Every structure is written in structure tokens, then in C-alpha cells.
Amino acid sequence: MAKKMMYSFTEKKNSVNGIISTIMGSISLVFLLAMIYASYYMRGDAGIYAGAFGVSGLMFALAGFVVGVCSFSEKNIKYKYPKIGSVLSGIVFVIWLALYLIGV
């Protein structure tokens, strides 16, 4: 028995929340790299700069992950940006969490 071909004529759009999630994950990654650079440049005595980058980066990663996961429930969207944003934010969040738990 042959399969029936199913056609869909709705145009799928990029998810706005998925794009926001990807941007937030990227910002968190930039904060992580900036914190590493500041700590290296100041020879381990970054102090308040590392703390500000750390707290901001952790919040951006957490918010990006939540927004990315919530964007999967939207209808008629392409899932490229929600996937990228959720994975990127999740990985960066785990790195931030590991840094906090180690106490660096």
C-alpha cells in the first residue's frame, strides 16, 4: 500500500522567542569569555568585575534556557533557533554553575 503525500500550505516563521533565546545564550557566552579574559589580564585579581560578569552571565543563560524551552510550544514555527538557543544557553548555564560550585 502506497503512502499518501501530505502537503501543508502554511508558511512556517522563525520563532521570536527562539531568536531571543539564542541572543541571550550568546550574550552569556560573551560574558563568560570576558570574565576569563579579565581574570587573566588582572592576574587572578579581577574581583568585582568577575563577579558582575558571573552573575549577569548566569542570569542571561538561565533566562535564555527558559525562553528557549517555552518557545517550543508555539505553532507553525521553524525549530532551528529554539534548538540552538536552548542548547547554547543550557551548556553555558552548566559551565557557570560548575564555576560557582567549584568556587573559582
N, C-alpha and C positions, 0 to 999 in steps of 0.2 A: 504494500500500500504506500503510495507516494505521500510525501509531506505537503501540506498546504503552505503556500507562501503567504506570509502575513506582512502587510505594508502599513506603515504608520506615517501619516502626513503632518504630524505635529513637529514643529521645529524646536529642538532642544536648545536651551540657552545655557550659558555659563552661570553657575551659582554665585551670587554676590557674596553670600556668607562664606563660600569656599575660597573665593579670592581674598576676602578679609582674613581668613584663617591662614592662608599661605603668606600673606604680608606680615601677619603677627609672628608667625614662625620664623620668617626671615629676619625680622627686627630682633627677635630673641637670640638668634644665631649671631647677628652682628654685635649685640651686647656681650655675648659670651666671648667672641674674638677680641672685642675692645677691652674686656676685663683681663683677659690673658695678656694682651699687649701692654696694658697699663701696669699690671703686676710685674711683668718682665722689665719694662722700661724703668720702673721705680725700684728695681732690685728687691721685690718682695714686700715693699712697704707702701702699697697702694692705699690701704686704709679705707677712707670714706668713699673713694672712687670705686673700688672693687665692690663695696657694699651696695652702693647705689646701682651699679650695673647689675649686680646679682639679684637684688630684689626686683628691679624693673624687668630683667630678663625672665625671671621665674614667673612673674605675673603675666607677661606677654605670652609665654609658652603655654601656661595653663588656660588663659582665655582663648588663645588660638586653637587649642585642642578641643575645648568645649564648643566653640563656634563651628569648628570643622565637623565634629560628630553630629551636631544639631542640623547641619546643612544637608545631611544625607536623607532627611525626611521630606525635603522639598520635591515637588512633582515636576516632570518634564525638564530636567537639567542634565547637563553633562557632568559626570562624576570625576573629571580629571582634577580640578582644583580642590574639591573636598578631600580627595585621597592624598594629594600632595601636602596640603595644609595640615591634615590630621597626623600623618606620619612624621612630617618635619617637626611639628610642634610637640608631638609625643616623644620623639627621640631627644630633642633639645631639653624638654622638661625632665626626662630621666637623667640627663647629664647634669642639669642644675641641681636636681635632688641629690644625686650622688656627691656633688661638690659640697652641698650643705651637710650631708650626713657624715662625710669624711672629716669635715671641719677645716677645709683649706681656706 
